[in-house]
Amino acid sequence: MSQISSPQIPIDTWITATWDDYLNAIADFPSEKGKSYFYNHQMRLEMSPLGNDHAQDHSIISHAVHLFAGIKNIDLNGKDNCTYRKAGIREAQPDASFYIGERANTIPWGTGIVDLDQYPPPNLVIEVANTSLADDTGNKRLLYEEMGVNEYWIVDVKKVEILAFLIANQGSRRIRQSQVLPGLEIALLETALQRTRQTNHGKVSAWLLTQFQK
């Protein structure tokens, strides 16, 4: 039975809900308006970030991952705001996610929502946190642990740093070098973010290229 009767659902907070509540809520909350999550019998709807800061960091971190994979000859497919669903259990729409190595071509072209009962989760998930840091380090971290991704990165827009976690056995620990992208130092990505505060992405991309080719 539905636990939610009001059409006005709070935004940017977790509320107790059934899976049916969640499906009804997202039917009235189209993807162009924001993102949605379901975990531990709770749901969360988020408005799409509109600010420059979130958009800039989202863009450069995704570009850096693609650039590194290309230079190091690592098979990889990236996705922005893709929906991952285990029906009745959990759902997430991370800012960016990546299938890497032997999983790179796992999701066939033409797939809509990625059914986690049919396909494996992505190797790497990234959330860009401008106003959502507490949630990204809290419930979403637990969600991605249970989803079974290999790594979870949180880009802290305000502190210009990256919290990177290796996930195993439904737990996680901090790392300073990626395990799914061997040789990629988190500190180097943080330096790239810092450089974007003084110069444009073209120049930062050129700098990343020289660093990745070493």
Phi, psi and omega in degrees: 000140179296138178259358185239123181247337182279136177287345181267098182265130179302144180256148175062034174208152177276133176229147179297135184199154170274169177298322178295321175304314183297313180299321178295321182294315183285340175295331178260009184227073187301155188300332180290344179273333183175198183239163181218150182221148173223128183198135173055044178063030176224155176231158179218127174251134181236135172288146178299133177299134182253349188278156178299319188297311178300314183297319180296313182291323176301315183295311187287326181289322177294318178299318181298318180296314179297318181296315180299314181299319180296316182292322183269006178058045177257126177294133185199141169230128181253154181220136175259130174053038177281146180264127177245125188228131163245100193307130178082350186244302183203156175208145180213151175228077181296155178302318179213148178209155188218133169262128192232147176067230184292345177270356191307320185254026184294318186270115184288151176301140181097354178286136175270252174293133179279115181277112183284355169277346181249326184237156176286161176287165176294157177288322185230132176237139180232131170244135177260118188251109172257310177242002188245020187302315183301319180287321181296327178273350183256257185300321182292324176298316178295321179300313183288331173299313181288332177293331177092024173292160181275322179221148179226123178246141173241120177269112178273102185298318185289318181271353181054054177217166180238124173265109183251134183234134169270131183249131177203140177055041179058033173220172182213156175216153181292143175226158177243359172222134181296142175263334179273342173236077189305131179095351181274112180275131179297325180299326180293320178294323178295322176296321177299316177300317179298321180294330180292344178283344180245340185214178187272168184293332177299313179291322178294322177297318178297320178294316178300321180301314180295323181290319182289336182275355180289000000 
